[in-house]
Amino acid sequence: MKMAAQVIDLQKHYDLGPVVVKALRGVSLDFPEGDFVAIMGSSGSGKSTLLNLLGGLDRPTSGKYILGGEDVSQMDDTQLSTVRNQKIGFIFQSYNLISQYTVLENIELPLHYRPGHPKLSPVDREKCERMAQRVGLGQRMDHRPFQLSGGQQQRVAIARAMMNDPEIILADEATGNLDSVTSIEIMTLLRNLNDEGRTIIMVTHEPDIAMWAKRQLVMRDGVLFKEIVNEVRTTPQSALAAQEDKAFVDDEVAKATLAALPKTASADPGVVSGAVSGEKKSDNSSKKK
C-alpha cells in the first residue's frame, strides 16, 4: 500500500534551560493514501506538536518524516516552504482568511506562492471558480470574509487547501468554532474529499467529530496511547438523523418543563415565557394605586 505520509521514531524536545520538555517521545505512524485519521488527546499530549511537524511548520529533534516519498524532516526553510505549498493543504479552526480579499482571491492565494511565482492564467482562475462552486460559494465569489458566516468561511478555507492538489490535508479543529449543524456540513465536505481518495489528518477534541474518520489516534504524554478503528463511521445521513433526534428530545424536555409549572403560572402565557427563559416579569398590577 502506497503511503501518503509516514513518521518514524519521531521525537521533539524543547530546551527551556534547566528543563527539557519532551513533547514527542518516539512516535511511528503510517498514513496510507486515502486515509482519514482523527488525532485526539488532552492538552500536553503531543497532538499539536505532531500536527506542526506533519505540516512542516517545525522540525523534529530526531526521527524521520516521509511525505510523498521524500524525507522532509531535515529540510531548510526554503525547502519546507515549497513542501507546504505543494504537498500540504491546511484548514484552521479560525479559518485564517485575508479580510481584504474576496472569496475568490483567498482561494487563489496558494497559487501565488508556487515555485517561480508564475502569474495566474485563465486556466488557474477557472479552477478557482470551480472550487468555489464545489464548496457551495459560487454565488459569493466577490464577497469578503466579514460578509460570510463561520461555515462559509471554513468552506473558503477548504477550497483554498485543495488548490495545489496536496498529498495530505491537515485540519486543526476545523469545526471548533462552528455550531452542530454547520459542523455536519463541513464534515460532509471532508468526507466527500476522502471518498475521492484524499488523505485527511485532523486534530479534534470532539468524540462525535472523530467518528467521521476511519480511525482515531489517541496521544498521551508524547506517545501514541492507542489506536481506535471506527468500524461504524459517521455519515452525513446518520449525523443528520442524530441531529433530528436531539432536536426532538430538546423539544420534549421543553414541553415537560412547561407541563411541570404551577397551574396558576401556566394559565398566564407571559408568566410561562418568563419562567422558561429565566426572565423576571414585573407585576404591573402592584404599581396600581
C-alpha positions in Angstrom: 0.0 0.0 0.0 1.4 3.4 -1.0 2.0 5.8 1.8 0.9 9.4 1.7 3.0 10.2 4.8 5.0 8.3 7.4 6.7 9.2 10.6 9.5 7.0 12.1 10.6 7.3 15.7 9.7 11.0 15.7 10.9 13.0 18.7 10.6 16.6 19.5 12.3 18.2 22.6 12.1 21.8 23.7 15.1 23.0 25.6 13.9 25.5 28.2 17.2 26.0 30.0 17.2 23.9 33.1 14.3 21.8 31.8 13.9 19.8 28.6 10.3 19.2 27.6 9.9 16.0 25.6 6.8 16.8 23.6 7.1 13.7 21.4 8.9 10.6 22.6 9.4 8.4 19.6 6.2 8.3 17.5 5.9 6.0 14.5 2.9 6.2 12.3 1.8 5.2 8.8 -0.8 7.2 6.8 -1.8 5.3 3.6 -3.1 7.2 0.7 -6.9 7.7 1.2 -6.6 7.5 5.0 -8.8 9.6 7.2 -7.4 10.0 10.7 -8.5 11.8 13.8 -5.7 12.7 16.3 -7.0 13.1 19.8 -5.6 13.7 23.2 -5.7 16.1 26.2 -3.7 19.3 26.5 0.0 18.4 26.6 -0.4 15.0 24.9 1.7 16.0 21.9 -1.1 16.1 19.3 -0.4 19.8 18.4 3.3 19.2 18.2 2.7 16.2 15.9 0.4 18.3 13.7 3.1 21.1 13.5 5.7 18.6 12.3 3.3 17.0 9.8 2.6 20.4 8.5 6.3 21.3 8.0 5.9 24.1 10.5 8.7 22.7 12.7 11.5 20.2 12.5 11.8 17.1 14.7 14.7 16.7 17.1 15.2 13.3 15.7 13.5 10.7 13.6 12.1 10.9 10.0 9.1 12.3 8.3 8.4 10.9 4.9 5.9 12.9 2.8 5.1 11.7 -0.7 8.2 9.5 -0.7 10.5 12.3 0.3 12.2 12.8 3.7 11.3 16.4 4.8 12.5 16.1 8.4 15.8 18.0 7.9 14.9 20.4 5.1 15.8 24.0 5.3 13.2 26.8 5.5 13.0 27.4 1.7 12.5 23.7 1.0 9.9 23.4 3.7 8.0 26.4 2.3 7.9 24.6 -1.1 6.7 21.4 0.6 3.9 23.3 2.5 2.8 25.0 -0.7 2.8 21.9 -3.0 2.1 18.9 -0.8 0.0 20.1 2.2 -3.4 21.7 2.4 -4.2 23.5 5.7 -7.6 24.0 7.3 -7.6 26.0 10.5 -10.1 26.5 13.3 -10.1 30.2 12.9 -10.1 30.0 9.0 -7.1 32.3 8.6 -8.6 34.2 5.6 -7.3 37.5 4.5 -10.0 40.0 5.4 -9.3 42.4 2.5 -9.5 39.6 -0.1 -12.7 38.3 -1.7 -13.7 34.6 -1.6 -12.0 34.0 -5.0 -8.9 35.9 -4.1 -8.5 33.9 -0.9 -8.9 30.6 -2.8 -6.3 31.8 -5.3 -3.7 32.5 -2.6 -1.7 29.3 -2.7 -1.2 29.7 -6.5 0.8 32.9 -5.9 3.4 31.0 -3.9 4.2 28.4 -6.5 7.9 27.9 -7.4 8.9 30.7 -9.8 5.8 32.7 -8.8 4.1 32.4 -12.2 1.2 34.7 -12.9 -2.3 33.3 -12.7 -3.5 32.0 -16.0 -7.1 31.9 -17.3 -7.0 28.1 -16.5 -6.0 28.9 -12.9 -8.8 31.3 -12.4 -11.3 28.8 -13.9 -10.0 26.2 -11.5 -10.6 28.6 -8.6 -14.1 29.3 -9.7 -14.9 25.6 -10.0 -13.5 25.1 -6.5 -15.7 27.9 -5.1 -18.7 26.4 -6.8 -17.9 23.0 -5.4 -18.0 24.2 -1.8 -21.2 26.0 -2.4 -19.9 29.5 -2.8 -20.4 30.1 -6.5 -22.8 33.0 -5.8 -20.5 34.6 -3.2 -17.1 34.7 -5.0 -16.9 38.5 -4.7 -17.8 38.6 -1.0 -15.3 39.3 1.7 -14.9 37.2 4.9 -16.9 39.7 7.1 -19.9 39.1 4.8 -19.8 35.3 5.3 -20.9 33.0 8.1 -18.4 30.9 10.0 -19.4 27.8 8.0 -19.0 29.7 4.7 -15.5 31.0 5.8 -14.5 27.4 6.5 -15.7 26.4 3.1 -13.4 29.0 1.6 -10.5 27.5 3.7 -11.3 24.0 2.4 -11.3 25.2 -1.2 -8.0 27.1 -0.6 -6.5 23.9 0.8 -7.3 22.0 -2.3 -5.9 24.4 -4.9 -2.5 22.7 -5.3 -3.7 19.1 -5.2 -1.9 18.3 -1.9 -0.6 15.0 -0.7 -2.4 15.4 2.6 -5.0 17.8 4.1 -4.3 18.8 7.7 -7.4 20.1 9.6 -6.8 21.6 13.0 -10.0 21.7 15.0 -11.8 22.5 11.7 -15.3 22.5 13.4 -14.2 24.1 16.7 -15.8 27.4 16.1 -19.0 26.1 14.4 -22.4 25.0 15.6 -23.5 21.4 15.3 -25.5 21.8 12.0 -22.7 23.7 10.3 -20.1 21.1 11.6 -22.1 18.4 9.8 -21.9 20.4 6.6 -18.1 20.9 6.9 -17.5 17.2 7.8 -19.6 16.2 4.9 -17.3 18.1 2.6 -14.3 16.5 4.2 -15.9 13.0 4.0 -16.6 13.6 0.3 -13.0 14.6 -0.3 -11.8 11.4 1.5 -14.2 9.3 -0.6 -12.4 10.6 -3.7 -9.1 9.3 -2.3 -7.8 12.4 -0.4 -5.7 11.8 2.7 -7.0 13.7 5.6 -5.4 14.1 9.1 -7.4 16.2 11.6 -6.9 17.1 15.2 -10.1 17.3 17.2 -11.2 17.1 20.8 -14.8 16.2 19.9 -15.6 12.5 20.0 -18.5 12.8 17.6 -16.4 14.6 15.0 -13.7 11.9 15.4 -16.3 9.3 14.4 -16.3 10.7 10.9 -12.7 9.4 10.5 -11.6 5.9 9.6 -9.5 5.6 12.7 -8.6 7.6 15.8 -5.1 8.0 17.1 -5.1 8.9 20.8 -2.0 10.7 22.1 -0.8 10.7 25.7 2.4 12.0 27.2 4.1 12.4 23.8 3.5 8.8 22.6 0.7 7.0 20.8 -1.5 5.7 23.6 -4.0 3.7 21.5 -5.5 3.4 18.0 -9.2 3.0 17.5 -10.6 1.8 14.2 -14.1 3.2 13.6 -16.0 0.1 12.5 -19.1 2.3 12.1 -18.2 5.7 10.8 -20.5 8.7 11.0 -22.1 9.6 7.6 -24.0 12.7 6.6 -27.2 10.7 6.9 -26.5 9.3 10.3 -25.3 12.8 11.6 -28.5 14.5 10.3 -30.6 11.8 11.9 -28.9 12.2 15.2 -29.4 16.0 15.0 -33.1 15.5 14.4 -33.3 13.1 17.4 -31.5 15.7 19.6 -33.9 18.4 18.4 -36.9 16.1 19.3 -35.5 15.4 22.7 -34.9 19.1 23.4 -38.5 19.8 22.3 -39.9 17.1 24.6 -37.8 18.4 27.5 -39.2 21.9 26.9 -42.8 20.6 26.9 -42.2 18.6 30.1 -40.8 21.8 31.7 -43.9 23.7 30.8 -46.2 21.0 32.0 -44.4 20.9 35.4 -45.1 24.6 36.0 -47.8 25.5 38.6 -51.2 25.8 37.1 -51.5 29.4 38.2 -48.4 30.2 36.3 -49.2 28.2 33.2 -52.5 30.0 32.9 -50.7 33.2 32.1 -48.6 32.9 28.9 -46.4 35.8 30.0 -45.5 34.1 33.3 -44.7 30.9 31.5 -42.5 32.7 29.0 -40.6 34.4 31.8 -40.2 31.2 33.8 -38.8 29.2 30.8 -36.4 32.0 29.6 -35.3 32.9 33.1 -36.5 36.5 32.8 -38.2 38.2 35.7 -41.5 39.8 34.7 -42.6 42.9 36.6 -46.1 42.9 38.1 -47.7 46.0 36.7 -50.8 45.4 38.9 -48.7 46.1 42.0 -47.9 49.6 40.7 -51.6 50.5 40.6 -52.8 52.6 43.4 
